[in-house]
Amino acid sequence: MIINFKNIVILTGCLLWMQFSLKAQETLLSEKISEQDFLSLVMENHPLIQQAENLREMGDFAVMAAKGNFDPQLFSKNKQKYYDQKNYYQYSESGISLPTRTGITLQGGYDWTAGEFLSNEATLPNSGLWYAGVSVPVLQGLFIDDRRAALQKAFVDRRAFENEAQLLLIDILLEGSNYYWQFAKFQYQKKVIEDAIELANDNFENYKKAYEQGDKPAVDTLEASIQLQNLSIQNQQLEVDLENAKLNLFTFLWGKEQPIAEFDLKASAINDISQNRIDSLRASLPIFIQEHPAIRESEFKIQKLQIENRLKKEKLKPKLNLEYNLLQDPRGDISEIQNLDNYKWGLSFSMPLLLRQPRGELRMNEIKLENTNFELQQKQLSIRNKARQYENTFENIEQQLETYQNIVVQYESLLKAELRKFEIGESSIFLINYRQMSLVNARMKYIELQAKYRLYYRQWLHSLGAKPELWVNQ
């Protein structure tokens, strides 16, 4: 009777352990955090997220700096010669110039001169002269110049900084996901081992009592003890792995200024991914490649090189600048400006004879542009193939999960059958332990595949360059 009672206890314990272990993979204790909630917390407060925001601000400031080339400029020039108690000459010119995005510079100012030895062209009315006019580049600089090229490249840089910020964000999200699923894997595996230890401990205690009563041989007690010790060693290692994984996870959980204090964190259940979402990702592959941050990065380089190309072609032209200013005596009538009778104008021309510098710089820039186009083509192919590799790996693990789920069910059936045989005296503790460890290993592998399944999904998203919104909303 004692033996039958112990057999019933063992059988009941095994069945309860299997049932509890299955439920443990679906739900855990309180204080669970889902991957989406975890990534949302990362997106809110992690310092590298702030770094990404700073990159966007840098883009705005780059545009501001380039616009500064078109800021109005105040100027003042004063020159005087005084010798032997004589005022030979005194020149004073003050004004303002305003570069525009059309290449034309608006200007205005006031000239005043005095002295005993002024040349005729420098002689002005005693009250000086007001002037207002324009400076126009007729050839080189008419369509583009250094100022306008710098501004156009700054607009490209602003988009490039935003793109760089997105690259940084998805890198952070991938690393955070990796830590999350490592933590979830060890957490669920530890639960499997803890449940197995509970059964092994019950077996050991029952066999120990049976041995003391003379109902079981010592070897059975030794077998139960070895099983318990092996499982305890696995549990100790998983405790270390889980604690290290938790520490990695907490490096991504920040408050507004510092890391969040540790608490009893638990991962949520490892759920399947919606088939509709997977199909949507597959169908959108061409769009993902077109908008991939790495592709955009090369496109921005090309855009800047194209701007530089236009500028260098412009510098092959001769410089021909026309300047025209209307003159007005401060004491005169405003109507004098309207008839345009008083003015001064000028024309300047220059051109290098061999044009070696602009031709050399233009050709160098064209080679850079050509190489960057080659780089873009290679990136497109590489990203497409990498995305398909992760997709294939993801699909393969999805199939393995189905297979291993069946294997777990089959090992459960074998253990149940072995327990029934043991109940009627046709099995032994050796076979029960063997069946139990086979089931434990299968469940451990199944949990590992589940974690890989989710992680490869994230790596697939990363290879597609998916925006952060797709990471936290699914």
C-alpha positions as CSV (number, residue, x, y, z in Angstrom):
1,M,0.0,0.0,0.0
2,I,2.8,2.3,0.8
3,I,4.3,1.8,-2.7
4,N,1.0,2.3,-4.4
5,F,0.4,5.5,-2.5
6,K,3.8,6.8,-3.4
7,N,3.2,5.9,-7.0
8,I,0.0,7.8,-7.0
9,V,1.7,10.8,-5.4
10,I,4.4,10.8,-8.1
11,L,1.9,10.4,-10.9
12,T,-0.3,13.2,-9.6
13,G,2.8,15.4,-9.1
14,C,4.0,14.9,-12.6
15,L,0.6,15.6,-14.2
16,L,0.2,18.8,-12.1
17,W,3.8,19.8,-13.1
18,M,3.1,19.4,-16.8
19,Q,-0.2,21.3,-16.6
20,F,1.4,24.1,-14.6
21,S,4.4,24.4,-16.9
22,L,2.2,24.8,-19.9
23,K,0.3,27.6,-18.3
24,A,3.6,29.2,-17.2
25,Q,4.5,29.8,-20.8
26,E,1.3,31.7,-21.3
27,T,1.1,33.8,-18.1
28,L,3.3,34.8,-15.2
29,L,3.0,36.7,-12.0
30,S,2.2,40.3,-11.7
31,E,4.4,43.3,-12.7
32,K,4.8,42.0,-16.3
33,I,6.0,44.4,-19.0
34,S,5.4,43.8,-22.7
35,E,8.0,44.4,-25.3
36,Q,6.0,47.3,-26.7
37,D,5.7,48.9,-23.3
38,F,9.5,48.4,-22.7
39,L,10.4,50.0,-26.1
40,S,8.0,52.8,-25.4
41,L,9.8,53.5,-22.1
42,V,13.1,53.4,-24.0
43,M,11.8,55.9,-26.6
44,E,10.7,58.3,-23.9
45,N,13.7,58.7,-21.7
46,H,16.9,56.9,-22.9
47,P,19.8,59.3,-23.3
48,L,20.6,58.1,-26.8
49,I,17.0,59.0,-27.8
50,Q,17.8,62.6,-26.6
51,Q,20.9,62.4,-28.8
52,A,18.7,61.6,-31.7
53,E,16.6,64.6,-30.9
54,N,19.7,66.7,-30.8
55,L,20.7,65.6,-34.2
56,R,17.4,67.0,-35.5
57,E,18.1,70.3,-33.8
58,M,21.6,70.3,-35.4
59,G,19.8,70.1,-38.8
60,D,17.8,73.2,-38.0
61,F,20.9,75.1,-36.8
62,A,22.8,74.1,-40.0
63,V,20.0,75.8,-42.0
64,M,20.1,78.8,-39.7
65,A,23.9,79.1,-40.2
66,A,23.6,78.9,-44.0
67,K,20.9,81.6,-43.9
68,G,23.3,83.8,-42.1
69,N,25.2,84.3,-45.4
70,F,22.2,86.4,-46.5
71,D,22.1,88.5,-43.4
72,P,22.3,92.3,-44.0
73,Q,25.8,93.6,-43.5
74,L,26.6,97.0,-42.0
75,F,29.9,98.5,-43.0
76,S,31.9,101.7,-42.4
77,K,35.2,102.9,-43.9
78,N,37.1,105.9,-42.8
79,K,40.4,107.2,-44.0
80,Q,42.3,110.4,-43.3
81,K,45.7,112.0,-43.9
82,Y,46.8,114.9,-41.7
83,Y,50.3,116.3,-42.1
84,D,52.1,119.5,-41.3
85,Q,49.0,121.0,-39.8
86,K,47.1,120.3,-43.0
87,N,44.1,118.1,-43.6
88,Y,45.1,116.5,-46.9
89,Y,42.0,114.3,-47.2
90,Q,39.3,112.6,-45.2
91,Y,37.1,109.9,-46.7
92,S,34.1,108.4,-44.9
93,E,31.8,105.7,-46.3
94,S,29.1,103.9,-44.3
95,G,26.2,101.8,-45.5
96,I,24.4,98.5,-45.6
97,S,24.4,95.6,-48.1
98,L,21.8,92.9,-48.4
99,P,22.6,89.7,-50.4
100,T,19.5,88.0,-51.8
101,R,18.9,84.5,-52.9
102,T,18.6,85.6,-56.5
103,G,22.4,86.5,-56.5
104,I,21.7,90.2,-56.6
105,T,23.0,92.3,-53.8
106,L,21.1,95.4,-52.7
107,Q,23.1,98.2,-51.2
108,G,22.8,101.7,-49.9
109,G,24.9,104.1,-47.9
110,Y,26.4,107.6,-47.3
111,D,29.7,109.0,-48.6
112,W,31.4,112.1,-47.2
113,T,34.7,113.7,-48.0
114,A,36.8,116.7,-46.9
115,G,40.3,118.0,-47.2
116,E,42.6,120.4,-49.1
117,F,44.0,118.0,-51.6
118,L,41.1,115.9,-52.7
119,S,41.1,114.6,-56.3
120,N,38.3,115.8,-58.5
121,E,36.4,112.5,-58.6
122,A,36.6,112.3,-54.8
123,T,35.1,115.8,-54.3
124,L,31.6,115.6,-53.0
125,P,29.1,118.2,-51.8
126,N,29.8,119.5,-48.3
127,S,26.8,117.5,-47.0
128,G,28.0,114.3,-48.7
129,L,25.9,112.0,-50.9
130,W,23.4,109.3,-50.3
131,Y,23.4,106.3,-52.7
132,A,21.3,103.2,-53.3
133,G,21.7,100.5,-55.9
134,V,22.4,96.9,-56.8
135,S,25.3,94.7,-57.6
136,V,24.5,92.0,-60.2
137,P,26.7,89.0,-61.3
138,V,26.0,88.9,-65.0
139,L,27.8,85.6,-65.8
140,Q,29.4,83.6,-63.0
141,G,27.1,83.6,-60.0
142,L,24.0,84.5,-61.9
143,F,22.3,81.1,-61.2
144,I,24.2,79.8,-58.2
145,D,27.0,81.0,-56.0
146,D,28.7,79.9,-52.8
147,R,26.0,81.4,-50.6
148,R,23.1,79.8,-52.4
149,A,25.0,76.4,-52.7
150,A,25.7,76.5,-48.9
151,L,22.0,77.1,-48.2
152,Q,20.8,74.3,-50.5
153,K,23.3,71.9,-48.9
154,A,22.1,73.0,-45.5
155,F,18.5,72.0,-46.4
156,V,19.9,68.6,-47.5
157,D,21.9,68.4,-44.3
158,R,18.8,69.0,-42.2
159,R,17.1,66.0,-43.8
160,A,20.3,64.0,-43.4
161,F,20.4,64.7,-39.7
162,E,16.8,63.6,-39.3
163,N,17.7,60.4,-41.3
164,E,20.8,59.8,-39.0
165,A,18.5,60.2,-36.0
166,Q,16.2,57.5,-37.4
167,L,19.2,55.2,-37.9
168,L,20.2,55.8,-34.3
169,L,16.7,55.1,-33.1
170,I,16.2,51.8,-34.8
171,D,19.7,50.7,-33.7
172,I,18.7,51.4,-30.1
173,L,15.4,49.6,-30.5
174,L,17.0,46.5,-31.9
175,E,19.6,46.4,-29.1
176,G,16.8,46.9,-26.5
177,S,14.7,44.1,-28.1
178,N,17.7,41.8,-28.0
179,Y,18.1,42.4,-24.3
180,Y,14.3,42.0,-23.7
181,W,14.0,38.6,-25.4
182,Q,17.2,37.3,-23.7
183,F,15.6,38.3,-20.4
184,A,12.3,36.7,-21.4
185,K,14.0,33.5,-22.5
186,F,15.8,33.0,-19.3
187,Q,12.8,33.9,-17.2
188,Y,10.6,31.3,-18.9
189,Q,13.3,28.6,-18.9
190,K,13.9,29.2,-15.2
191,K,10.2,28.6,-14.6
192,V,10.4,25.3,-16.4
193,I,13.4,24.2,-14.3
194,E,11.8,25.3,-11.0
195,D,8.7,23.2,-11.8
196,A,11.0,20.3,-12.7
197,I,12.9,20.7,-9.4
198,E,9.7,20.7,-7.5
199,L,8.8,17.3,-9.0
200,A,12.3,15.9,-8.6
201,N,12.4,17.0,-5.0
202,D,9.1,15.2,-4.3
203,N,10.4,12.1,-6.0
204,F,13.6,12.2,-3.9
205,E,11.7,12.6,-0.6
206,N,9.3,9.8,-1.5
207,Y,12.0,7.4,-2.5
208,K,14.1,8.3,0.5
209,K,11.1,7.4,2.8
210,A,10.5,4.3,0.8
211,Y,14.1,3.3,1.1
212,E,14.1,3.9,4.9
213,Q,11.0,1.7,5.1
214,G,12.7,-1.0,3.0
215,D,10.3,-0.7,0.1
216,K,12.8,0.7,-2.4
217,P,16.5,0.0,-3.1
218,A,19.2,2.6,-2.4
219,V,19.9,3.0,-6.1
220,D,16.5,4.5,-6.7
221,T,17.1,7.1,-4.0
222,L,20.5,7.8,-5.6
223,E,18.9,8.2,-9.1
224,A,16.3,10.7,-7.7
225,S,19.1,12.6,-5.9
226,I,21.2,12.9,-9.0
227,Q,18.2,14.2,-11.0
228,L,17.5,16.8,-8.3
229,Q,21.2,17.9,-8.3
230,N,21.4,18.2,-12.1
231,L,18.3,20.3,-12.2
232,S,19.5,22.5,-9.3
233,I,22.8,23.2,-11.2
234,Q,20.8,24.3,-14.2
235,N,18.6,26.5,-12.0
236,Q,21.7,28.2,-10.5
237,Q,23.1,28.9,-13.9
238,L,19.8,30.3,-15.1
239,E,19.6,32.5,-12.0
240,V,23.0,34.1,-13.0
241,D,21.9,34.4,-16.6
242,L,18.5,35.9,-15.6
243,E,20.2,38.4,-13.3
244,N,22.7,39.5,-15.9
245,A,19.9,39.8,-18.5
246,K,17.9,41.9,-16.1
247,L,20.9,44.2,-15.6
248,N,21.2,44.6,-19.3
249,L,17.5,45.4,-19.5
250,F,17.8,48.1,-16.9
251,T,20.5,49.9,-18.8
252,F,17.7,50.8,-21.2
253,L,15.2,51.9,-18.6
254,W,15.8,55.5,-17.7
255,G,13.9,58.2,-15.9
256,K,14.1,61.8,-16.9
257,E,17.7,62.1,-15.8
258,Q,18.9,58.8,-14.5
259,P,18.3,55.0,-14.7
260,I,15.2,53.7,-13.1
261,A,15.8,51.8,-9.8
262,E,15.5,48.0,-10.2
263,F,12.3,46.3,-9.4
264,D,10.9,42.8,-9.8
265,L,10.5,42.9,-13.6
266,K,8.8,40.2,-15.5
267,A,8.4,39.8,-19.3
268,S,5.0,39.2,-20.8
269,A,4.0,36.1,-22.7
270,I,5.8,35.3,-25.9
271,N,2.9,35.7,-28.4
272,D,2.7,34.9,-32.1
273,I,3.0,37.8,-34.6
274,S,0.0,38.6,-36.7
275,Q,0.1,37.0,-40.1
276,N,-1.5,40.1,-41.6
277,R,1.5,42.2,-40.3
278,I,4.0,39.7,-41.8
279,D,2.2,39.8,-45.1
280,S,2.1,43.6,-45.1
281,L,5.9,43.7,-44.5
282,R,6.5,41.3,-47.4
283,A,4.3,43.3,-49.7
284,S,5.9,46.6,-48.7
285,L,9.5,45.5,-49.4
286,P,10.1,47.8,-52.4
287,I,8.8,50.8,-50.4
288,F,11.0,49.9,-47.4
289,I,14.1,49.7,-49.6
290,Q,13.3,53.0,-51.3
291,E,12.8,54.8,-47.9
292,H,15.5,52.9,-46.0
293,P,17.7,55.3,-43.9
294,A,20.9,53.8,-45.3
295,I,19.6,54.4,-48.9
296,R,18.5,57.9,-48.0
297,E,21.9,58.6,-46.6
298,S,23.5,57.9,-50.0
299,E,20.8,59.9,-51.7
300,F,21.6,62.9,-49.6
301,K,25.3,62.6,-50.4
302,I,24.3,62.5,-54.1
303,Q,22.1,65.6,-53.7
304,K,24.9,67.5,-52.1
305,L,27.4,66.5,-54.8
306,Q,24.9,67.5,-57.4
307,I,24.7,71.0,-55.8
308,E,28.5,71.1,-55.7
309,N,28.6,70.1,-59.4
310,R,26.3,73.0,-60.4
311,L,28.5,75.4,-58.4
312,K,31.8,74.1,-60.0
313,K,30.3,74.3,-63.5
314,E,29.2,77.9,-62.7
315,K,32.8,78.7,-61.8
316,L,33.9,77.8,-65.3
317,K,32.2,81.0,-66.5
318,P,34.0,84.4,-66.5
319,K,33.3,86.8,-63.7
320,L,31.3,89.8,-65.0
321,N,29.8,92.0,-62.2
322,L,27.7,95.1,-62.9
323,E,27.1,97.7,-60.2
324,Y,24.7,100.6,-60.4
325,N,23.9,103.2,-57.7
326,L,21.6,106.2,-57.7
327,L,23.0,109.3,-56.0
328,Q,21.2,111.8,-53.9
329,D,22.4,115.0,-52.1
330,P,21.0,115.0,-48.6
331,R,19.9,118.6,-49.1
332,G,18.2,117.9,-52.4
333,D,14.7,117.1,-53.4
334,I,13.5,113.5,-53.4
335,S,12.3,114.1,-57.0
336,E,16.0,114.0,-58.1
337,I,16.0,110.2,-57.5
338,Q,12.9,109.7,-59.7
339,N,14.5,111.2,-62.9
340,L,17.6,109.0,-62.5
341,D,20.0,111.7,-63.7
342,N,22.5,111.2,-60.9
343,Y,24.2,107.9,-60.7
344,K,27.5,106.0,-60.6
345,W,28.0,102.6,-62.1
346,G,30.9,100.1,-62.6
347,L,31.7,96.9,-64.5
348,S,34.4,94.3,-63.4
349,F,35.6,91.4,-65.5
350,S,38.1,88.6,-64.7
351,M,38.8,85.1,-66.1
352,P,41.7,82.7,-65.6
353,L,43.1,81.7,-69.0
354,L,43.6,78.0,-68.5
355,L,40.8,77.3,-66.0
356,R,42.8,74.4,-64.6
357,Q,41.5,74.8,-61.0
358,P,37.8,74.8,-61.8
359,R,38.1,72.1,-64.4
360,G,40.1,69.9,-62.0
361,E,37.7,70.4,-59.1
362,L,34.7,69.8,-61.4
363,R,36.1,66.5,-62.6
364,M,37.0,65.3,-59.1
365,N,33.4,66.1,-58.0
366,E,32.0,64.2,-61.0
367,I,34.0,61.1,-60.0
368,K,32.8,61.4,-56.4
369,L,29.2,61.6,-57.7
370,E,29.7,58.6,-60.0
371,N,31.2,56.5,-57.1
372,T,28.4,57.5,-54.8
373,N,25.9,56.3,-57.3
374,F,27.7,53.0,-57.5
375,E,27.6,52.9,-53.7
376,L,23.8,53.5,-53.7
377,Q,23.2,50.7,-56.2
378,Q,25.3,48.3,-54.0
379,K,23.4,49.4,-50.9
380,Q,20.1,48.8,-52.5
381,L,21.1,45.2,-53.5
382,S,22.7,44.6,-50.1
383,I,19.6,45.8,-48.1
384,R,17.2,43.8,-50.3
385,N,19.2,40.6,-49.9
386,K,19.7,41.1,-46.2
387,A,16.0,41.8,-45.6
388,R,15.2,38.5,-47.5
389,Q,17.8,36.6,-45.5
390,Y,16.2,37.7,-42.2
391,E,12.8,37.0,-43.7
392,N,13.9,33.5,-44.6
393,T,15.4,32.9,-41.2
394,F,12.2,34.2,-39.6
395,E,10.1,31.8,-41.7
396,N,12.3,28.9,-40.9
397,I,12.1,29.5,-37.1
398,E,8.3,29.8,-37.5
399,Q,8.3,26.4,-39.0
400,Q,10.6,25.0,-36.3
401,L,8.3,26.4,-33.7
402,E,5.4,24.4,-35.1
403,T,7.5,21.2,-35.1
404,Y,8.9,21.7,-31.6
405,Q,5.4,22.4,-30.3
406,N,4.4,19.0,-31.6
407,I,7.6,17.5,-30.0
408,V,6.7,19.0,-26.6
409,V,3.2,17.5,-26.8
410,Q,4.7,14.1,-27.8
411,Y,7.2,14.1,-24.9
412,E,4.3,15.0,-22.6
413,S,2.5,11.9,-23.9
414,L,5.6,9.7,-23.4
415,L,6.0,10.9,-19.8
416,K,2.3,10.3,-19.0
417,A,2.6,6.8,-20.5
418,E,5.7,6.1,-18.5
419,L,4.0,7.3,-15.3
420,R,1.1,5.0,-15.9
421,K,3.5,2.1,-16.5
422,F,5.2,3.0,-13.3
423,E,1.9,2.9,-11.4
424,I,1.3,-0.7,-12.4
425,G,4.9,-1.6,-11.7
426,E,6.3,-1.9,-15.3
427,S,8.6,1.1,-15.2
428,S,11.3,2.6,-13.0
429,I,12.6,5.9,-11.7
430,F,15.4,5.8,-14.3
431,L,12.9,5.8,-17.1
432,I,10.7,8.5,-15.5
433,N,13.8,10.7,-15.0
434,Y,14.8,10.2,-18.6
435,R,11.3,11.1,-19.9
436,Q,11.2,14.1,-17.6
437,M,14.5,15.5,-18.8
438,S,13.6,14.9,-22.4
439,L,10.5,17.0,-21.8
440,V,12.4,19.7,-19.9
441,N,15.0,19.9,-22.7
442,A,12.2,20.1,-25.3
443,R,10.4,22.9,-23.5
444,M,13.7,24.8,-23.0
445,K,14.4,24.5,-26.7
446,Y,10.9,25.6,-27.5
447,I,11.2,28.7,-25.3
448,E,14.6,29.5,-27.0
449,L,13.0,29.2,-30.4
450,Q,10.1,31.5,-29.3
451,A,12.6,34.2,-28.2
452,K,14.6,33.8,-31.5
453,Y,11.3,34.0,-33.4
454,R,10.6,37.4,-31.9
455,L,14.2,38.6,-32.1
456,Y,14.5,37.7,-35.8
457,Y,11.3,39.5,-36.4
458,R,12.9,42.6,-34.9
459,Q,16.1,42.1,-37.0
460,W,13.9,41.8,-40.0
461,L,12.3,45.2,-39.1
462,H,15.7,46.6,-38.6
463,S,17.0,45.4,-42.0
464,L,14.0,47.0,-43.6
465,G,14.8,50.3,-41.9
466,A,11.3,50.4,-40.4
467,K,10.3,53.6,-38.6
468,P,10.1,53.5,-34.8
469,E,6.3,53.7,-35.0
470,L,6.2,50.1,-36.4
471,W,8.3,48.9,-33.5
472,V,6.0,50.1,-30.7
473,N,2.7,49.7,-32.4
474,Q,1.7,46.1,-33.4
